[in-house]
Amino acid sequence: MDMSATAETLGTLQFDQGYSIIRKLEENISGVVLGKSDVARMCVVTLLAGEHLLLEDVPGVGKTLMGKALARSVDGEFRRIQFTPDLLPSDILGSCVFNTKTQEFIFNRGPIFSNFVLADEINRAPPRTQSALLEAMSDHQVSVDGTTHDLPQPFMVIATQNPFEFEGTYVLPESQLDRFLMRISMGYPSREFEQELLLSHRNGEPVDTLSSVVNSATISQVQNLARQVRVDQSIESYILDVVRATRASSDLRVGVSTRGVLLWYRACQALALASGRDYVTPDDVKHLALPILGHRVMAKGIVQGGQRDSVEGIVRRIVEQVPIPG
């Protein structure tokens, strides 16, 4: 573990202090979500980057559990919104109600006014309701009846969704997908961890009694610390080369957006800090390529050879073809 910056204080935290906090977060989450330390790391990286997370997989593999564990590991306000076909935008943002006594409209804040918002099964609601989160995720504010309301800091949306081919689901609009830093698949746990899960969960859900290990103010400081992680110019060029390659690829209809470039850059800084380093490596960039770029590009229907190639396969191939800086 490289701690070359431990003597240099950035903000009010040193790098070794920030790393220690990150380790506590990951261990707290992994204590209730067994066998998913890699997913826990990506969740914490998303939090450190100050962005939002999309967990996608079949029902019952721990998507909601992971979201709860992350939110409850931080001492902040947490609200869960169960997305359903009849959910309205006002159910998320809040609404103005006329007070007959004061003859004024009073704004009743919705559950979006929290540090952590778990949007459970987000693709069960129609696109109009899904889009209610756009301004909040992008600008950390919401506008209702012409008035703008700031959201608390830190602010993070943790969304879960079932695969699109499942009955009763709606495809998320591209503009909303682009607001999520990562899209991660949970996957099934190994037999060993699944057997351990049977024992640890038979008396109830451990996440319900999970205690926080860090407060919201400290998380904001660690987020600021992550943005001080050094990124060499060669690494910046590597990121831009991969992005340019997605835009020029004959297999892709849409390449990575400018927002995607910036978010990838910040995520690399956060992953480096979570790994105990004050600098980004090419491996950080490659490790984050699929979860960050996979939902930001669109493949053409039929590719060479008449075979339908997966987006992940195309992105992986592009990353491997771009030369790694020395």
Stockholm file with secondary structure:
# STOCKHOLM 1.0

chainA/1-326         MDMSATAETLGTLQFDQGYSIIRKLEENISGVVLGKSDVARMCVVTLLAGEHLLLEDVPGVGKTLMGKALARSVDGEFRRIQFTPDLLPSDILGSCVFNTKTQEFIFNRGPIFSNFVLADEINRAPPRTQSALLEAMSDHQVSVDGTTHDLPQPFMVIATQNPFEFEGTYVLPESQLDRFLMRISMGYPSREFEQELLLSHRNGEPVDTLSSVVNSATISQVQNLARQVRVDQSIESYILDVVRATRASSDLRVGVSTRGVLLWYRACQALALASGRDYVTPDDVKHLALPILGHRVMAKGIVQGGQRDSVEGIVRRIVEQVPIPG
#=GR chainA/1-326 SS CCCTTTTSCBTTBCHHHHHHHHHHHHHHHHTTSTTCHHHHHHHHHHHHTTCEEEEECSTTSSHHHHHHHHHHTEESCEEEEECCTTCCHHHHHEEEEEETTTTEEEEEECTTSSSEEEEETGGGSCHHHHGGGHHHHHHSEEEETTEEEECCSSCEEEEEECCTTSTTCCCCCHHHHTTEEEEEECCCCCHHHHHHHHHHTTTSCGGGGCCCSEEHHHHHHHHHHHTTSBCCHHHHHHHHHHHHHHHHCTTEEECCCHHHHHHHHHHHHHHHHHTTCSBCCHHHHHHHHHHHHTTTCEECSSCGGGCCCCHHHHHHHHHHHSCCCC
#=GC SS_cons         CCCTTTTSCBTTBCHHHHHHHHHHHHHHHHTTSTTCHHHHHHHHHHHHTTCEEEEECSTTSSHHHHHHHHHHTEESCEEEEECCTTCCHHHHHEEEEEETTTTEEEEEECTTSSSEEEEETGGGSCHHHHGGGHHHHHHSEEEETTEEEECCSSCEEEEEECCTTSTTCCCCCHHHHTTEEEEEECCCCCHHHHHHHHHHTTTSCGGGGCCCSEEHHHHHHHHHHHTTSBCCHHHHHHHHHHHHHHHHCTTEEECCCHHHHHHHHHHHHHHHHHTTCSBCCHHHHHHHHHHHHTTTCEECSSCGGGCCCCHHHHHHHHHHHSCCCC
//
